[in-house]
Amino acid sequence: MALDTAAKYRDRFPIFGSVAYLNSCSQGALSHEVRSAFNHYLDGMDERGSLWEEWVGRQEDVRVLIAKIFSTTPDQVAITTSASAGVSSLMSAIDFTKGKNKIVTTGLEFPTIGQISHAQELRGAEIVHIPAEADNQLDIAKVAAAIDDKTILVAVTHVCYRNGSMTDIKAIVDLAHSRGVPVLVDAYQSAGAIPINFEELGADFLVGGVLKYMLSCPGVGFMLVNKKNVMKAIPTMTGWFAARDIFAMDIMKYDPAIDARRFESGTPPIPSLYAAKAGLGLLLEVGLDNAWAHTKVLHNQMREGIISLGGKCATPAGAGFHAAMLAVKVTDEHAMVAAVAQDKVVISSRDSNIRISPHFYNNSEDIERLLASIAKNKHLLA
Ligand SMILES: Cc1ncc(COP(=O)(O)O)c(C=O)c1O
């Protein structure tokens, strides 16, 4: 029974003692495990001072856990301080002056891809955005039509942070590759919520972070890099933790690592790595398949409830078109978020939508509480 997942894990997250927390698209709920990991870091500082060996080991533990989550190998995982840091490092490795300068991206992007792509205009790039259709889905044929012999990268988000629409990444990868163009995926809103197999997806680069459905905290992002691209990309935005031998401390040359680590930078975010190890460990214990099987049921319960209240969903329906988040159209998103907060239900908003984002720790009662609160504030539904 899918809903047993919440019963099994919910008491590890103290917030459920007082609140129906349905905002994992912003920040995952804090578990006992993650809190103790932060304490463990601080206790070590009190007891033993600087713990470089343990710290560097912690970074490698997190690399292994992220590799497991995406069914890939640790040498294809760069640990960064944000998704933006990975994207910037990748962009710094691209030369836009040799005939190919076009980045094909979409209207569904978070600023991480949108703004960093446009920053490359200063270095010769041309950016083309394919807008989403009226139903918030991307028309893959329009993406295909935009990829030409000047295209150097396709950069696309998996699940849109504003409306929850999910794009068929495999279809985009296949068509971009058929024209020899690599694909960068922003998976921040799908990572940890649904199972993703990096090898099967076939993307060249995939960025995300551990803050949301990956149950951890700010400060740790990652970029998965398909092996075949590593040696072709030489980042100029770099740091000593990206060196082939970190402890060579050679200031006379630049010798980047021969695996995904070459996209890293300086001193890692150590306290966040302690938390990430605990959060990712818990996520793997739950299992991505179990988490998604569970959340899918709640997503459908929410969708049916909203429709029966006369509301409209911004998130497309049906398998393959959404992940955990359900975005609902409202007339005043801030008023609706504040109104349900009065009933101790936590959600968030973007544009003219409220975003409701369950995870494996939520149960049907959370959804009923949310729907009852929205029913009281029905006048705010668009
Ligand atoms: C889809 C998506 N990409 C990127 C980010 C932010 O990434 P970072 O701040 O790690 O660069 C977010 C955060 O909300 C997001 O939802």
PDBQT file of the ligand as one rigid body, heavy atoms in Angstrom, charges set to zero:
ROOT
HETATM    1  C1  LIG A 401      14.004  24.412 -11.518  1.00  0.00    +0.000 C 
HETATM    2  C2  LIG A 401      14.972  25.114 -10.609  1.00  0.00    +0.000 A 
HETATM    3  N1  LIG A 401      16.233  25.328 -11.014  1.00  0.00    +0.000 NA
HETATM    4  C3  LIG A 401      17.128  25.931 -10.224  1.00  0.00    +0.000 A 
HETATM    5  C4  LIG A 401      16.781  26.373  -8.973  1.00  0.00    +0.000 A 
HETATM    6  C5  LIG A 401      17.773  27.091  -8.113  1.00  0.00    +0.000 C 
HETATM    7  O1  LIG A 401      19.014  26.565  -8.191  1.00  0.00    +0.000 OA
HETATM    8  P1  LIG A 401      20.281  27.175  -7.471  1.00  0.00    +0.000 P 
HETATM    9  O2  LIG A 401      19.815  28.256  -6.547  1.00  0.00    +0.000 OA
HETATM   10  O3  LIG A 401      20.898  26.036  -6.755  1.00  0.00    +0.000 OA
HETATM   11  O4  LIG A 401      21.125  27.697  -8.552  1.00  0.00    +0.000 OA
HETATM   12  C6  LIG A 401      15.498  26.169  -8.502  1.00  0.00    +0.000 A 
HETATM   13  C7  LIG A 401      15.124  26.636  -7.144  1.00  0.00    +0.000 C 
HETATM   14  O5  LIG A 401      14.045  26.943  -6.821  1.00  0.00    +0.000 OA
HETATM   15  C8  LIG A 401      14.561  25.538  -9.342  1.00  0.00    +0.000 A 
HETATM   16  O6  LIG A 401      13.305  25.333  -8.934  1.00  0.00    +0.000 OA
ENDROOT
TORSDOF 0
